[in-house]
C-alpha cells in the first residue's frame, strides 16, 4: 500500500532500479492522477494565486499573446494571463482540477479554453504559442526530459517559457522528504524538486534557449498554527492526503510528529501564528 503513493513524494536521490527493470511510467502516472484528484487541491491552489501573477509579470506577458498553461491545476497562471488579455489555453491531465479552473474563470468573467492534456504529450502543433507557463505543475511529471521537450516544442522561436518550481532546499523539499521517510516513493525516479535547481533548468532548456533567468523567490504559507496547517494539508493536499491514507493510525501519529517538528522549526510567525517561507525558483526562458 505504501508504494501506491506516487512519485511526487520523491525529494531524495532516486534509488537504483533493479537490474533489467524500468519504472512503469504509465502506472506511476495513473497514481499521480489519483493523488492530485484526491483531497481538494483547488482549495490549496487558490492560496498560491500571487505566484501566477508574479510569473505573468516576469515573462512580460502582453495582451493578445497566445499562452499555454501546462499542468495548470486549478488555473493560477491561467487566470493571471487571461487578466492581461492573453488568449489562454489551460491544460492538465486531471479533469477535476480543470473543472475548478473553469469555475474560477466563469466567476472572474474570463474567456479561457480548458483542455485535458498530458504535459509529456501536448496535443498542439510546433510553435503554437508565444508563451508557455507552469506553476508548481510540470515539475511533477515522471519523465522530465519529455515534459521539457514538449514545452520547448509548442513555443515559437523567440517565445518564452515561464515556470515556478519548488526548490530542493526549501520548505516543500523538506516536506516531501519527511513524507518519503514514512511512505517511500517508487524506485528509479528523479526528484521533482530538481526542477527548482538552476543547473537542472540549464540542462533541460539551455541548448534551445537564448536566455535563461532564474530567481529564487518566497511564498509564505500563512496558517493559524502547525496543527492547523496539518489539518488543512491532510484533508486537501493530494500528496499529504494520500500519505496519511497509506499509514496505520500509529504511523500517522509519527508522521504528524515529524511534520509538526518541521513546521515549528521553520515558523517565523512567532508563538501565536504560523508563517513558513516556501522557497521556489522563478524561471524565464527565451527560446531560440
N, C-alpha and C positions, 0 to 999 in steps of 0.2 A: 504493500500500500504506500510505503514511503516513496517508492520510485514513481508513483503517479504524479508527484509534484514536478512540474516541468522545468525546463532549462532556465527560466527567469530567475531561479534562486541561486544560480551559479555565479559566485564572485571570486572564487578561488581558482588557481590554475587548473585547467582541465585534467582529470585523471586519465591515465592511459586506458585506451580501449583494448580489450582482449585481442590477441593476435588473430587476424583473419576476419575480425568483426568491424562493422562500421555502425555509427549511430543510425537508428531508424528515424530519419528526419520526418517522415510522414506521420509516424505515431507521436513523435515529440510535438509536432505542430498541432495535432489534434488535441493533445493535452494542454498545450498553450491556449488554444481557443477556449477550451473548457474553463481554464483558470481565469482568463480575463473576462469571460462571461459570468463568472460566479461573483457573489457579493454584489456590489453596486459601484463599479469604478466611476460611473458618471458623477456620483456624489463626491468622490475623491478628486476627480479630474477638474471639476469646476473651480476648485480652490487653487489650481495651478494656472488660471487664465492669464495672469500677469506675464508668465513666461512666453506664451504665444504672442502677446502684444509686443514684448521686447524683441522677440525674434523677427517679427514683421518689420520693425524699425531697423534692426541690424542688417537685414538683407536689402534695405532701402526699397521696399515694395512700392510699386507705382500703380495708380488707377489704370484699369484696362488690361493689366498683365494677366496671363494665363497661369494659374497657380494650382499645383497638386499637393495636397496634404496626405502624406503616406503614413500608414499606421496611425490614423488620426485620432483614434479613441473617440471621445465624445466631442471633439472638434475645437479645441482651444486655438490652435493655429489657423484652423479653418475660419472661425468667426473673426479672428484678428485680420486675416487677409480680406475677407468679404467686407468688413467695415471700412477698408481702404479702397473699396470699389474695384477690387480684382474679380476676375472670373474664376471661381474656385470649384475644383472637383475634390471632394473629401472621400478618402478610401480607408477601409480597414477590413480585416478578414473576420471580424466578429460583428455580425449583423445587429446584435443588441446594442452595441456601442454606437453604430451609425444611427440607430433609431433615436438614441439620446441626442446625438448631434442634430438630427432633423428637427426634433422638438425645440432645441435651443435656437436654431436658425429661424424657425417659424415665430418664436416668441420675440426675436430681435428684428423681425421683418426683413430678413436677408435671403436673397435668391442664391442658393447653393445647390450644386449637383452632388448627390451622395451615391457611392457605388461600392459594392463589396469587391475587394481585390486583395490579392496576396502581395505583400511588399517584395517578395522574391520572384514574382512573375507578373509584373504590372501589365494590364491589358490595354496599353497605349502605344501609339507609333513613336518611333525615334524622334526626338526633338519636339514633342508635342507641347511642352510647357516652357514658360520663361523662368519659372521659379518652382522648386520642389521644397517642401517644408516637412519637418517631423519633430515633434516634441515628445521626448521620452517614449518613442514608439518603435521606430525602425531598429533601434539598438537591441531590441529583444528578439530579433529574428534568429533562428537557429543556424543559418548559413550566412554569415556577414558578407562574404565576398559576393554572393548572389544579390543581396539587397543593395550593396554599394553599386554594383554594376547596373542594376535597374534604375537607381537614382540618376546615375550618370547618363544612362541611355535616353531617358524620357525628357531630359532638359536640353534645350537648344544650345548651340555654340554661343558663348557669351552670357548664357543664363546663370542663375545662382542656385545653390543648394544651401538651405539653412537648417540647422539641427540644434536641438538642446538635448544633451546626453548626460546622465548622472556620471560622476567621476568615481573611479575605484577607491579614492581616498576619502570620499565624502560620506555623509550620513547614510544614504541609500546603499552605498557599497558596504558599509558596516552592517546595515540592517540585513542585507541578503547573506552576508557571511554568518550572522547569528542564525538565520533561518536554516542555512545549509548545514550547520552543525547539528541541527535536530532532524532535518528532513533532507538527506543528501540528494543532489540533483543527478540526472542521468550522466553517465560517464562519457568522456570524449568530446565534450562541447566546450567552446571558448566562452569566457565570461562576457556577458553583455556589457559590463562596465568598461571593457576595453574601448568601447566607442567614446568614452569620456577621457581618453588619453590622446594627446596631441600626436605622438608618433604613430599611433594606430590610424588616426584620420589621414595623415600624410601617406601612410602605406596604402590605404584603401582608395584614396582620391587623387593623390599627388600627380601620377602620370598623365591625368587628363584635366589638370587644373592650371590656370594661370595665376591664381591667387588663393591662398587658404589663410583665413584669420580665425584664431581660437582665443576665446576669452573665458576665463573662469569667473563664474557668477554665483550668486547665492539666492536660493529660495528659502524663506523661513517658514518652517512648519509651526503654526501657532495653535496651541490647544490648551485646555484648562489644566491638564496635569499629564504625567506619564500614563496613569490609569485611563484617562480619557482618550489619549492617542491610541492605546492598545485596544480599547473597546471599539473605536471607530474603524481601525485598520483590520481588526479581527473580523468584523462583520462585513466590511465593504470592499477592502482591497484584496483582489483576487489571490496574489501570492501568499499573503498572510492568512487569508481566509482558508485556503486550501492546506496550508501548513498545519494549522490547528486541527482541521478535519482529519488529517492523516495521523494524529497522535492520540494516544490514550490519555485519560484525564491527568494522571500524574506527570506524564511527559509534557502535556500542555502547561502545567504549572511551572515546570522548569523553563520552558520557552518564555513564559510570562516573566519569570525572574530575570532571565538574560536580557529581554527587551527592556524591562524596567531599568536595569543597571545601565544599559546603553543610553537610553533617553535621559536619565538623570545625570550621566557623565557629560553629555553634550548640551544640556539645557543651559541657556544663557538668560533665561527669563526670570530668574530668581525663585524663591520658595513658593510663591503664590500663583505661578503660571508656568507654562511650558513653551519655550521658543527654541527650536532646534534648527540651526543653519544647515541647509542641504546644498552642498556644492554641486554645480553642474557646469558642463562645458558648452558654451555658446559657439557654434561653428558656422562660418560663412565661406562657401567655396564658389569661386567663379570658374566656370567650365571653359576649356579651350575652344 
